[in-house]
């Protein structure tokens, strides 16, 4: 499978939503709607602001994967929140997830973010293994920075300390 990683562009909203929503609802059984995720209709304002970003993995013009980074502040505890990492079933195991994460990590380091945090669900074991392989460590909710934009459904959390010279 040949894919390319690009920053999200206006006009891709519908494809992004059509990728993410069925995975959330049908694969993972999360009772969530498009209305519960206003960030997906405001990707440039929510994700591509400050030091954040939102990337899509494309095969031709077809969105096969997504990954977002929310910049949540310049305070000492500030950093980036990794969000919306989703891959179409056909793209899993293709290297797309790693390419998306590598793109985000390079961007975050280049932007000087001190660390990344993310929340996920307990039954998403493959995602846990993926994050751990990439240096994220499990943390309790009490270790989250106060500004971290926590999702109500998330109960498992990970953190990754970044430094400009600490490329993997």
SULBEL-V280971 format. One record per residue. N is the residue number from 1. RES is the residue in one letter. BURIAL is I if it has 24 or more other C-alpha atoms within 12 Angstrom, else O. Layout:
# SULBEL-V280971
[[N | RES | BURIAL] [N | RES | BURIAL]]
This chain:
# SULBEL-V280971
[[1 | X | O] [2 | X | O] [3 | X | O] [4 | X | I] [5 | X | I] [6 | X | I] [7 | X | I] [8 | X | I] [9 | X | I] [10 | X | O] [11 | X | O] [12 | X | I] [13 | X | I] [14 | X | O] [15 | X | I] [16 | X | I] [17 | X | I] [18 | X | I] [19 | X | I] [20 | X | I] [21 | X | I] [22 | X | O] [23 | X | I] [24 | X | I] [25 | X | O] [26 | X | O] [27 | X | O] [28 | X | O] [29 | X | O] [30 | X | O] [31 | X | O] [32 | X | O] [33 | X | O] [34 | X | O] [35 | X | O] [36 | X | O] [37 | X | O] [38 | X | O] [39 | X | I] [40 | X | I] [41 | X | O] [42 | X | I] [43 | X | I] [44 | X | I] [45 | X | O] [46 | X | I] [47 | X | I] [48 | X | I] [49 | X | O] [50 | X | O] [51 | X | I] [52 | X | I] [53 | X | I] [54 | X | I] [55 | X | I] [56 | X | I] [57 | X | I] [58 | X | I] [59 | X | O] [60 | X | O] [61 | X | O] [62 | X | I] [63 | X | I] [64 | X | I] [65 | X | I] [66 | X | I] [67 | X | I] [68 | X | I] [69 | X | I] [70 | X | I] [71 | X | I] [72 | X | I] [73 | X | I] [74 | X | O] [75 | X | O] [76 | X | O] [77 | X | O] [78 | X | I] [79 | X | I] [80 | X | I] [81 | X | I] [82 | X | I] [83 | X | I] [84 | X | I] [85 | X | I] [86 | X | I] [87 | X | I] [88 | X | I] [89 | X | O] [90 | X | O] [91 | X | I] [92 | X | O] [93 | X | O] [94 | X | O] [95 | X | O] [96 | X | I] [97 | X | I] [98 | X | I] [99 | X | I] [100 | X | I] [101 | X | I] [102 | X | O] [103 | X | I] [104 | X | I] [105 | X | I] [106 | X | I] [107 | X | I] [108 | X | I] [109 | X | I] [110 | X | O] [111 | X | I] [112 | X | I] [113 | X | I] [114 | X | I] [115 | X | I] [116 | X | I] [117 | X | I] [118 | X | I] [119 | X | I] [120 | X | I] [121 | X | O] [122 | X | O] [123 | X | O] [124 | X | I] [125 | X | O] [126 | X | O] [127 | X | I] [128 | X | I] [129 | X | O] [130 | X | O] [131 | X | I] [132 | X | O] [133 | X | O] [134 | X | I] [135 | X | I] [136 | X | I] [137 | X | I] [138 | X | I] [139 | X | O] [140 | X | O] [141 | X | O] [142 | X | O] [143 | X | O] [144 | X | I] [145 | X | I] [146 | X | O] [147 | X | O] [148 | X | I] [149 | X | I] [150 | X | I] [151 | X | O] [152 | X | O] [153 | X | O] [154 | X | O] [155 | X | O] [156 | X | I] [157 | X | I] [158 | X | I] [159 | X | I] [160 | X | I] [161 | X | I] [162 | X | I] [163 | X | O] [164 | X | O] [165 | X | O] [166 | X | O] [167 | X | O] [168 | X | O]]
